[in-house]
Amino acid sequence: MTVQLTAHAKVNLGLSLLGRRGDGFHEIDTVMVRLDLGDQLTVALGAPGVRLRVAGAELGIPPEENLVYRAAEAYLGACSSACGVDLTLVKHLPAAAGLGGGSSDAGATLRALAQLRPAAVDLAALAAALGSDVPFFARDLPAARATGRGEVLTPLELPPLHLVLANPGVAVSARDAYGYVARYGGPLDVPALVAGLARYEPDYPNDLEPGVIARVPVVGEVLAALRGAGLRGVRMSGSGSTCFGLATSAAAAARAAADLARAHPAWWVRAAKTG
């Protein structure tokens, strides 16, 4: 039996850092939304063991260090399964880009194995142990407010959004981005954020953005290019380096993405929608 899933990208509509915790993580407040772009994952039960094949990108790490592999090991270990699994991951999203690629791949792996090998497993705990963003992807929510270190999720209903994403081809690790933070903010005003989205006039911070721009100046260039294309609510997503802006329609997003791709052929540029 085989399951094929899309491991959806996400963007953060605001990311506020409330402080550093005793366990070394940061207390955050963010709104995460699922996009229609993502990697493709195929999962099939097989002989004992975990086997992973990756196509579409050279990740530069052994399979055993990939979050997909680790998620499969964690799930099979938790349910004491004697069976194994064959995984094929086709990468479409840039790595270390603020889009949740690796975390989404892990969340999709947990969801696929829960379908193929149902068991009384605490999926949320497994997801949180793999990474702070993984619980959002493991639940496959369209949108949620994420607090704690990202694992405390409150589902949200948001208006449909059309976006343009742009990544300059520079990886920014989450560890580095959080290390650049010079100050902390306060909780998000989520009702005001949602109301602003409906008017295409959102006001949401990203407390990681100033530190990343200071050390990776091309991120500032990407933000300026998105604003120059007439997009609204322009921000860096998560820890970067992908940035995004909102368009008023799918056609407007497609036009802006095409213009940006022509002007910056070395960048990864995509039109996307939420959902």
C-alpha positions as CSV (number, residue, x, y, z in Angstrom):
1,M,0.0,0.0,0.0
2,T,1.3,3.4,-0.9
3,V,0.4,7.0,0.1
4,Q,1.3,10.1,-1.9
5,L,1.1,13.5,-0.2
6,T,2.0,17.1,-0.9
7,A,4.2,18.5,1.9
8,H,2.8,22.1,1.7
9,A,4.9,25.2,2.2
10,K,3.8,27.9,4.7
11,V,4.4,31.5,5.3
12,N,4.3,33.4,8.6
13,L,1.8,36.3,8.7
14,G,3.7,37.9,11.5
15,L,6.2,36.5,13.8
16,S,6.7,38.0,17.3
17,L,9.4,36.8,19.7
18,L,8.3,37.2,23.3
19,G,11.6,36.1,24.9
20,R,14.1,33.3,25.3
21,R,13.0,30.3,27.4
22,G,15.0,28.3,29.9
23,D,15.2,25.4,27.5
24,G,16.9,27.5,24.9
25,F,13.9,27.9,22.6
26,H,12.2,31.2,22.1
27,E,8.6,31.9,23.1
28,I,6.9,33.0,19.9
29,D,3.5,34.2,18.6
30,T,2.9,33.7,14.9
31,V,0.2,33.0,12.3
32,M,1.1,30.2,9.9
33,V,-0.8,29.6,6.7
34,R,-0.6,26.7,4.3
35,L,0.2,27.3,0.6
36,D,-0.6,25.4,-2.5
37,L,3.1,24.8,-3.2
38,G,5.2,22.1,-1.8
39,D,7.4,19.0,-2.0
40,Q,6.0,15.6,-3.0
41,L,6.3,12.6,-0.8
42,T,5.5,8.9,-1.6
43,V,5.4,6.5,1.3
44,A,5.1,2.7,1.0
45,L,5.3,0.0,3.7
46,G,8.0,-2.5,3.0
47,A,10.7,-4.7,4.5
48,P,12.1,-3.7,8.0
49,G,14.1,-0.6,8.1
50,V,13.7,2.9,6.6
51,R,14.9,3.7,3.1
52,L,14.8,7.3,1.7
53,R,15.4,8.5,-1.8
54,V,15.6,12.3,-2.5
55,A,15.2,13.8,-5.9
56,G,15.1,17.4,-7.1
57,A,17.8,18.8,-4.8
58,E,21.2,17.9,-3.3
59,L,20.7,18.4,0.4
60,G,24.2,17.6,1.4
61,I,23.3,15.4,4.4
62,P,23.1,11.7,4.9
63,P,19.6,10.2,4.6
64,E,19.6,9.4,8.3
65,E,19.8,13.1,9.2
66,N,16.9,14.1,7.0
67,L,13.7,14.9,8.9
68,V,11.7,12.6,6.7
69,Y,13.9,9.6,7.8
70,R,13.8,10.7,11.4
71,A,10.0,11.1,11.4
72,A,9.6,7.6,9.9
73,E,11.9,6.1,12.5
74,A,10.1,7.9,15.3
75,Y,6.7,6.8,14.2
76,L,7.6,3.1,13.6
77,G,9.5,3.0,16.9
78,A,6.5,4.5,18.8
79,C,4.1,1.9,17.4
80,S,6.6,-0.9,17.8
81,S,6.1,-1.9,14.2
82,A,8.1,-4.7,12.7
83,C,7.4,-3.4,9.2
84,G,9.6,-0.9,7.4
85,V,9.0,1.9,4.9
86,D,10.3,3.2,1.6
87,L,10.1,6.9,1.1
88,T,10.6,9.0,-2.0
89,L,10.9,12.8,-1.5
90,V,10.8,15.1,-4.5
91,K,12.0,18.6,-3.5
92,H,10.4,21.6,-5.1
93,L,10.9,24.1,-2.3
94,P,14.3,25.8,-1.6
95,A,16.1,24.7,1.6
96,A,16.6,26.9,4.7
97,A,14.1,29.3,3.2
98,G,11.5,30.2,5.8
99,L,8.9,28.1,4.0
100,G,8.9,25.1,6.4
101,G,10.2,22.7,3.8
102,G,11.9,20.1,5.9
103,S,9.4,20.4,8.7
104,S,6.5,20.0,6.3
105,D,8.2,16.9,4.8
106,A,8.4,15.5,8.3
107,G,4.8,16.3,9.1
108,A,3.7,14.7,5.8
109,T,5.7,11.6,6.7
110,L,3.9,11.3,10.0
111,R,0.5,11.8,8.4
112,A,1.2,9.2,5.7
113,L,2.4,6.6,8.2
114,A,-0.7,7.3,10.4
115,Q,-2.8,6.3,7.3
116,L,-0.7,3.3,6.4
117,R,-0.1,1.9,9.9
118,P,-2.7,3.3,12.3
119,A,-1.7,3.0,15.9
120,A,-2.3,4.6,19.3
121,V,0.6,7.0,18.8
122,D,0.8,10.6,20.2
123,L,1.4,12.2,16.8
124,A,1.6,15.7,18.3
125,A,4.4,14.7,20.7
126,L,6.3,13.0,18.0
127,A,6.0,16.1,15.8
128,A,7.1,18.5,18.6
129,A,10.2,16.3,19.2
130,L,11.2,16.6,15.6
131,G,10.9,20.4,15.4
132,S,8.9,23.5,16.4
133,D,7.1,23.8,13.1
134,V,6.4,20.1,12.6
135,P,3.2,20.1,14.7
136,F,1.5,22.6,12.3
137,F,2.3,20.4,9.3
138,A,1.5,17.2,11.0
139,R,-2.1,18.5,11.6
140,D,-2.3,19.8,8.0
141,L,-4.1,22.9,9.1
142,P,-5.0,25.6,6.5
143,A,-4.1,28.3,9.1
144,A,-3.3,28.5,12.8
145,R,-1.9,30.8,15.5
146,A,1.2,29.1,16.9
147,T,2.4,30.0,20.4
148,G,4.8,28.3,22.9
149,R,7.8,27.5,20.7
150,G,5.4,26.9,17.9
151,E,3.7,23.7,19.0
152,V,0.6,25.2,20.7
153,L,-1.8,25.6,17.8
154,T,-5.1,27.5,17.5
155,P,-6.8,26.9,14.1
156,L,-7.9,30.1,12.4
157,E,-10.2,30.9,9.5
158,L,-8.6,33.4,7.1
159,P,-9.8,34.9,3.9
160,P,-8.3,33.4,0.7
161,L,-5.0,35.0,-0.1
162,H,-2.9,35.3,-3.3
163,L,0.8,35.8,-2.8
164,V,4.1,36.1,-4.6
165,L,7.1,34.4,-3.0
166,A,10.7,35.4,-3.8
167,N,13.9,33.7,-2.6
168,P,17.3,35.1,-3.6
169,G,19.1,31.7,-3.4
170,V,20.7,32.4,-0.1
171,A,20.1,29.9,2.7
172,V,19.5,31.3,6.2
173,S,19.4,28.7,9.0
174,A,16.8,29.2,11.7
175,R,19.5,28.9,14.3
176,D,21.4,31.9,12.8
177,A,18.2,34.0,12.3
178,Y,17.2,33.6,16.0
179,G,20.8,34.3,17.0
180,Y,20.6,37.7,15.2
181,V,17.7,38.9,17.3
182,A,18.4,42.1,19.2
183,R,15.0,42.8,20.8
184,Y,11.8,41.1,21.6
185,G,8.2,42.2,20.8
186,G,4.8,41.7,22.2
187,P,1.9,39.3,21.3
188,L,0.3,39.6,17.9
189,D,-3.0,41.4,17.6
190,V,-4.6,38.6,15.7
191,P,-8.1,40.1,15.2
192,A,-6.5,43.3,13.8
193,L,-4.3,41.2,11.6
194,V,-7.2,39.2,10.2
195,A,-9.2,42.4,9.6
196,G,-6.2,43.9,7.8
197,L,-5.9,40.9,5.5
198,A,-9.5,41.3,4.4
199,R,-8.7,44.9,3.3
200,Y,-5.3,43.9,1.9
201,E,-3.7,46.3,4.4
202,P,-2.2,43.9,6.9
203,D,0.1,45.1,9.7
204,Y,2.2,42.2,11.0
205,P,5.8,42.2,12.4
206,N,8.6,39.7,11.9
207,D,11.1,40.2,14.7
208,L,13.6,38.1,12.9
209,E,13.6,40.3,9.8
210,P,15.9,43.2,10.9
211,G,18.7,41.0,12.1
212,V,18.6,38.9,8.9
213,I,18.6,42.0,6.7
214,A,21.6,43.4,8.6
215,R,23.7,40.2,7.9
216,V,22.1,39.1,4.6
217,P,21.5,42.4,2.8
218,V,20.0,40.7,-0.3
219,V,16.9,40.0,1.8
220,G,16.3,43.8,1.9
221,E,16.6,43.9,-1.8
222,V,14.0,41.2,-2.2
223,L,11.6,43.1,0.1
224,A,12.1,46.2,-1.9
225,A,11.5,44.4,-5.2
226,L,8.2,42.9,-3.9
227,R,7.1,46.4,-2.8
228,G,8.2,47.8,-6.1
229,A,6.0,45.2,-7.9
230,G,2.9,46.7,-6.1
231,L,2.5,43.9,-3.6
232,R,1.1,44.6,-0.1
233,G,1.9,43.3,3.3
234,V,5.5,42.5,2.2
235,R,7.5,40.6,4.8
236,M,10.2,38.0,5.2
237,S,8.6,34.6,6.0
238,G,9.8,32.9,9.2
239,S,13.6,32.9,9.4
240,G,14.0,33.7,5.7
241,S,15.4,34.2,3.2
242,T,12.1,33.8,1.3
243,C,10.0,37.0,1.3
244,F,6.4,37.4,0.2
245,G,3.8,40.0,-0.7
246,L,0.0,39.9,-1.1
247,A,-1.7,40.4,-4.5
248,T,-5.4,41.3,-5.0
249,S,-6.1,38.4,-7.3
250,A,-4.5,35.3,-8.8
251,A,-4.0,37.1,-12.1
252,A,-2.2,40.0,-10.3
253,A,0.0,37.5,-8.5
254,A,0.9,35.7,-11.7
255,R,1.8,39.1,-13.4
256,A,3.9,40.2,-10.5
257,A,5.7,36.9,-10.3
258,A,6.5,36.9,-14.0
259,D,7.8,40.5,-13.9
260,L,10.0,39.7,-10.9
261,A,11.3,36.5,-12.4
262,R,12.3,38.4,-15.6
263,A,14.0,41.1,-13.6
264,H,15.8,38.7,-11.3
265,P,16.4,35.4,-13.2
266,A,18.6,34.0,-10.4
267,W,15.9,34.2,-7.9
268,W,13.3,31.5,-7.1
269,V,10.0,33.3,-7.7
270,R,6.5,31.8,-7.5
271,A,2.9,32.8,-7.4
272,A,0.9,31.0,-4.7
273,K,-2.4,30.9,-2.9
274,T,-3.4,29.9,0.6
275,G,-5.6,26.9,1.4
